[in-house]
Amino acid sequence: MKCLRLQPEDYTVGWVCALPIELAAAQEMLDQEHEDPPQDSSDPTLYTLGCIGDHNVVLACLPAGYIGTTSAATVATRMTSKFRSIRFGLMVGIGGGVPSAGPDIRLGDVVVSQPYLQHGGVVQYDLGKTGACGRITRTGLLNAPPRVLLNAVSKLQANHYRGRCSISTHLSIFDRLPRFSRDIAGADVLFEATYDHSGGATCEQCSKERVIQRTERGAQEEVTIHYGTIASGNQVMKDGVSRDRLSAELGGVLCFEMEAAGLMNEFPCLVIRGICDYADSHKNKTWQPYAAATAASCAKELLLLIAAAQVRIPRMLHGVPMEEEGQSDLNFLAVAWAGLKWSLTRRLF
């Protein structure tokens, strides 16, 4: 029931989704849903407002049929222009997992972006210069998530080491919505990277001899969260060989998706992806609802670890607002210099 209307400046967390199924999962995570904001002729985005714990949250979904980094950047820019008190964001939804001899990634697991090796948590794999033999020299650099979010990630990991995981509690909210059920998602089957899909909406015609045998997880086993690099680009990854090659080139990535690269430098955020397929030719949509639910549940668990006071009021230095904890020492010096110039200007004039 929508019974509360707040002002735009009361909202401090932005939550961006790419697909309606992801938005539906995010809406289920709200402890209370607020009245929708009045329509703005300069901003066609439809927002869902509400709260999670002590945080007032803005939810937004990309326009139907418009996915990719550019569309994500546009939605995030409009969101922060309308809700100017947003301190950080979450990009939450589904992604294609990268199976490997390392992290045992399964369908329904969650991947959280975290700085690793030379990457800040997200790498745009399709941006760069194409040279001999089609080899890409990647250019550009994406920012890491803000420190306030990385601190929450550390605490989330520590809680899980101690057996204090509340994802199952948040997932139980979806019990009344059968479409999000893990049982409906079906079997978790991983084929050899070199074996292409035989055709059809499902893998019923695919050879069972090309299935990789793995130790089964129990139906009641907790969702596993993996932390590391997420590969982002404007192409759907749907080939096992290309998936593994790119992952090796990038030092090991955990999943592929299509929006995060458009956000990291302009919308300080953490990326959380539920694994709905293995980014190969056997990709289908049967696991998408459950994966969207696990990602949203993880996002809520993480957000509840952050005190509202950490994001509510920006710090000030000589009248110049400072960024949140994610600000680097170099940026701090830049802000300090701006504040000093502001102070000197007041004295001179």
N, C-alpha and C positions, 0 to 999 in steps of 0.2 A: 504493500500500500504506500503510495507516494503522498507524504503528508508534510514534508519540510521543504522550504525554499530558502536557499542560501545565496549569498552574493558571489559573483565570479572569483573575487579575491579570497574567498574562504577555501578554495580548492588548491591543494598543494601537491597532488600526485596525479600524473597523467598515465593512462593505460591504453595502449594502442593495439588493435587487432587487425588482421588482414581479411578474415572471413567471417561470415555470419555465425557459423558454428562456434568460432572462437569467442565472438562477442556474447553469444548466449551463455557460454561457460563462465565468462567473466561476470556477467550480470548475476549469475547464481551465487557468486562469491561475495556480493555486497551484503553487509549486515542490515543495511537499510537503503532503500532507493529514494532519492529526492525528486522533487518536481523537475521536469525538463526545463532548460533555460529557454527564454523567448527566442524565436527565430531571428537571425541577423541576416540582412540582405547581402552583406559582404562575405558571409561565411555559410556555405550550404551544408556544412557538416552537421549531422544529427548526433547529439551527445547524450549519454546516459550518465546521470549524476548519482552519487551515493557515498556511503562510508564503509570502511573496513577498519574495525577497531576505532582508534581515535583519528584516523586519516580520512579526509574528504577527498574522494577520487573522481576523476573525469574519465569516462570510457568513450572511445571513438573507434569506429571501424572504417576501413577503406571502402570507397564506393564499389558497388557490385560490378564485377568484371574488370576492375582496375587494380591490379596488383603490381608489385615491384618496388624498387627503391625510390623512384620519383614520386609515386603516389603516396608512399609512406611519409616521405619528407614533407609533402604538401599538407597532409593531415596533421602532422606534428607541429608544423609551423603555424597553421591556423589555430590549433589548440592552445599553444603557448601565447599567441597574440590575444586570444579571447580570455584565457585564464592566466593572468600575468603572475600569479603567486605560485605557479607550479615550479617546484624545485628540482624534481627529477622524474623520469618516466620508466615504465615497464613496457617492453614489447613482448607480448605473450601470445603463443599460438602453437601451431604444429610445424614439424620439420621432418626431413628425411635423415634417418640415422646412418652412421658409417660403422659397420661391424669391423672388428679388428681383433688381433691377438691380445690387445691391451684391454681397454674398457669393454666389459661384456654388455653391449647395448642391445636392449630388447624393445619390442613394440610396447608402447605405453610408458616407457621410461621417460625421464625429463633431462634435458641438457640445459645448463646455465652457463652463460658466457663468463669467462674468467681469464684474465691475462695469462698468457703462456708463451714461452720462448719469445719470439720477436713480435707477437701479436697482442693487441690489447683486449682480446676476447672475441672480436669479430674481424674477419678479413674479407675484403671484396675480391673474389677469385677471378672475376672476369674483367677487371680494370687494369690496363697496362699496355705494353707494346708487343706486337706479334713479330717474332723474328723467324729465323730459319727453322724449318720443319714444324712451323706453327707453334713454336714454344713461346709462351707469354712471359715477359719480364714485367712483374707487377709493380705498379707505381701507386703513390699515395699512402696515407697513413690514417687509420681510424682511431679515435679516442677510446680510452678505457672507460668503463663505467665510473661514476662518482664514488669517492671513498665511502660515503655513507652507505651505499649499496654493497660495496665490497666488504665492509665491516659486517654487514648483515649476513653476507654469504659465509664469512668465516664462522659466525655464531651458528648459522644454520647447519654447517658441516659438523661443528662440535656437538650440537644437540643430537644429530643423527648418530654420531659415534657412541653417544651415551644412551641410544635407544629412545630418544625423545623426539619422535617424528609424529607430526599431527596431520600429515597429508591424508591418511585414511579417514580422519575425522571430517576434513573438508570434502573429501570425495563422497562421503555418505550423504551429502546434500543432494547428490544426483540420483539417489536411489528411487526417487519418485519420477524420474525421467528415464524410461527404459532405453531411449536412443543412445544414452551416454554409457550404457552398461558394457563392462568388459566382456561379458558372456556373448553379447551380440557381435562384438568385434571379430570373433572367430579365432582360428588357430594362428599362432605366431610362427611363420615359415620363412626361412632364409635360404635362398638358392645360391649356387655358385655364381661368382661375379661374371664369369664368361658365358653363362647360360641365359639366353634371351627368352622372354615371355612367349608362349606358344599361341596366344590369342585368346580373346574373350574377356569378359568383365572380371572374371576371377581366374585363379590358377588351377582349376580343375583339370585342364588339359595338359598342364606342365608335368614334366617327368619327375616322379618322386625319387628317382635315382640321382637327381642333381641337387637334392636337398642336403644342406649341411647339417649334420647331426650335432645337436647341442644338448647339454643337460637341461632338462625341463625345470622351470620354476613352478613352485606351488601356486595354485590359484589364489591363495590368501597371502602370498608373499608381498611385502611392502614394495611400493614403487621405488626403483633405484634412481638416484639423481647423480648425474655426471657433470663435471665441471671442466671447462676448457674452451677450445677455439670453435667458433661457429663460422662456417663459410657462407657468405651471402653474395647473391648476384641476381641479375635480371633474367636468368634462364632456369627452367625447371631441370634439375638433375635427375635423369632417368636412365642411367647407364652404369652398371656395376663396375666396368673396367675404368671408365672415366672418373667415377667416384673415387676409386682406390688410388688412381694415378695422381689426381689433384690433392687428395689427402696426404699422400707421401711427399709431394712437392711442397706442401704448406707446413710440413712438420707434424702432421697428424691433426685432423679435425674430427669433431664428434658428430656434426650434422650439417646439412645444407638447407638453406631457406632463401627467401627472396625479398626481404624488406629491410633488415637491420642495417645494411650498409648505407642506406639513405638517411639514417637517424643519428648515428653515433657522434658525428661532429657538430650537429646542431641541436640535438635533443638528448641531453645526458641521460642515458638509460641503461638498464640491464635487460638482456635478451633471455627469455625463458621459452624453451620449445619442448613440446611433447612429441615423442617419436611415433609417427603414424605409418611409416614405411621405411624401406631401406635404400631409397634413392636409386633404385634400379628399374629395369623394364617391367618388373612385376608390381610396380606401384599401383595401388587402388585406394579407394576412399573408405573402406570398411572400418579402419581403425581411427579415422579422424575424430569422431565425437569423443571417444574415450581418451585419446591423446590430448585433445583440447581441455578435457576435464582435469587430467593430471597436471598439465602445465598451469592451469588457473589455480588449482589447489596449492601447488608449490609456490606460486606468486603470492597467494594470500598468506601462507605460512611465513614467507620471508618478510612481507610487509609488516606483519604483526610483531616482528622482532625490532622494528625501528620505532623509537620514541617520537611521538608527533612533534615534540619540542625541537627535535633535530632538523626539521624541515619547515617549521611554521614561519620563523622570522629570520630573514637574512641578516648576517652580520654587516656592520657598517664601519668604514674607515675614512675619516675626514669627509663624511657626507657621501662617499662613493660606496655603493653596495658591493659586497664581496660575494663570490660564488660559494657553493656548499663545500663540504670537506674534500670533494674530489679535486679541488683547485691545487695545481702544482706550485712548487716554490717559485718557479719562474713567473707564473701568473700572479702570484701574491706580490712579487716585486713590481710587476707592471701596475697592479692596482695601487700599491703604495706610492709609486711614482705619480700616478694620476691624482691621488689624494694630495700629495705634496704640491703639485702644480696648482691644484684647486685652491689650496691654502695660500700660496704665494700670490695668486691672482687676486684673492680677496684683500690681501694687505696692500697690493699695488694700486688697486682701484677702489 
